Amino acid sequence: MKYFFMVLLLIPTALFAQQDWVLKKSKDGIQVFMKEVAGSPFKEVRVKLKCTGSLQKFQSLVLDVNNHKKWVYNTKESDLLKPISADEMVYYTEIFLPWPVSNRDLTCHLKLVKDSIPNTYFLKAHAVEGVLPPKDGRVRVTSSNSFWKVVQLENDALDIEYTIRVDPAGSIPPWLVNATAVTGPFNSFTNLKQLLAK
């Protein structure tokens, strides 16, 4: 599902291992990979990017969930529900999908961790249930996980790795989701790259 795969969610660090990842697109410094997931018809997606930017700018963009619609592909709505700390929150997001497919939405727990490794951030997010009742005309996603690793390099540059695994729920065929899963991450990272450079 090309519109969905930038929603932020929890994945173990081990999933950044190189084995089994297949490069699907490489353009403008953005690489998008996919791999099979045991026991699931939906493939996992990974994005890599080296670009101009700072950890502080990355933090401000990703934690500003009310403005995710400015750069996360096809985000129709994104609202902070519960601030937990300066680096942790629960938020709601809705992803637009073209007719006849219903929009997807989810409530998400997001946490940024400043690692003991110098100049390194980790960001984890996962879908949580019981925060908001389902909304008419939208399919609630309850299984999604993502993980970011962001490292500040020399010369005002960032090395970003992002992995996401999601079950979009409802009746969307897995073959369609997998066939179009590169577009959303690539476009989101294109937007993110531009914002980080400002």
N, C-alpha and C positions, 0 to 999 in steps of 0.2 A: 504494500500500500504506500504509494509514493508520497502521500501527504502526512504520514503518521510518525516517521521514525526519528523525529528529534525530541520527542517527549523524554524528560530526564528521569532515569531509574537505576536500581542497585545490581551490580555485577561484580563477582570476585575478581581480584587482580590477576589471578591465574589465566583468565580468559584473554589477556593480552599476549599470550604465547603465540608464536608465529604459525605453528602447525595447523593445517586444515583451512586456513584463510585463503580465499581466492580473490585476487584483485579484479574488481568489476569496472572501475573508472578511475582514471588519473588525469587531472587537468587543473591548471592554475595552482599547482602546489597542493591540491586536495586529492587524497586517495581514499576510495571507498572499497571495502572488502566485505565479503559475505562468507558464512560457513554453515554447514548443517548442524542441527541441534538434536541430540539423541532424544527420542520420545516426543518430538514436536514437529509438525509439518511446516512451521515457520522458521526461516533462517535468521541467524544472528547477523548484525551489521556492525562494522567497525569503520571509523573514520580517522585518518591521520592528517595533520596539518602542521607545517612550520610557517610562521608568519610574523610580521611586525606586531608588537604589543607588549603589554605589561600584565603581571599577575593582578595588580590592582584594577586595571581596566576590565580584565576578564571577570573578576569577582563582581564588579559593579553591574556588568551586563547580565550575567547569569543569575544573580540573586535578585535582580529587578524583575520579578516575575510578571508584574503588571504590564511591562513593556515587551514581553516575549513575542507578542504579535508583530513587532517591528522587524524581527529577524528569524524566528523559528517558522519554517515553511508551513503555510496554510493554517496557522493558528488563528482561530476566530475570536477566542476569548481566553484570557489568562488573568486570574485574580488571586491575590494573597488572601488566604483564609485564616491562618493562625501563625503569627510570628512566634518562634520559640526562643531564638537568640539572634544576634547579628548575622550568624552564619547558618541558621537552621530554620525551617519553616514548613508549613503545609499549605499547598495552593491547589487551585482548580484550573484546569485547562480544557478547552474544546477545540477539536481539530475539524476543519471543514473537509467534507468529501462530496464529490459531485453526485447529483441525482443519477440513479435511484438509490444510491447507498446512503445510509443515515450517517450523520456526523458522529464521531467518537468523542467521549470525554472521560476524564478521570480526576480523582483527587490524589495528590502526590506529596510524599514526604521527601524533602530535599535538604541535604547537609553538606557543607563545605568544610574540609579538614585541611589545616595547614600542617604539613608533615614535618617531622623532625629532620628530614632531609632538607637542606637549605634550598630555597627557591622552588619548592614543589608544593602544588595543591592537588588534593584529591576531592572529587565531588561525587556523591552517591545519591541516587534517587530511586524511589519505588512507589508503586501504586498502593494506596491504603483504602480500606473500606470503612463504611459506617460514619463518614464525615458529613456527606450530603446525600439526601435521597436522590434516586434517579430522576432525570429531567425528561419531559416528553420530547419525542422525536430524536433522541440521542441514545446511542448504545454505550453503556458504561464499561470501560476497560478496567479489569481488576488484576491482570497479570502483566506487569511491565517492570523492567529493571534496567538501570543504566549506570555507567561508571565513566568518569573523566579522570585523566591524569594530565596535569598541565605543569610544565617545567619552564622557568625563566632562563633563557640562554643569554649569552653575551650580545652586545649590540642591539639591545631593545627588541629581542625576538622571543617568541614562545614556541615550544614544542607541545602540541596538543594531541592526545589520543582519546577517543570516545568510543564506547561500546554500548549497544542497546539490544535487548531481547524483549519482544512484546508479542502478546497474543491479542489481536485487535477485536476479538469477540464477535458475536453475531454470525452472519451467514456469508461473509466475504470469502471466496475460495482461496485456499493457501497458494495455489499456483499464481493467482493474480497479485497477491501481496508480494510474493517473492520476485515476480517478474518486474515489479515497479518500485522495489524497495530502495533503489540507489538514488532516485531523483530527489526525494525529500531531504536526506542528509547532505547531499551535495549542495543543494540550493541553500540550506540553512547555514552550512559552513562558508559558502560564498558570502552570504550576508554578514556572518560573524567576522570573517576576515576583514571586510571593509570597515566595520564598526571599530574593531581593535586598532586599525591603522589611523583612525582619526585623532 
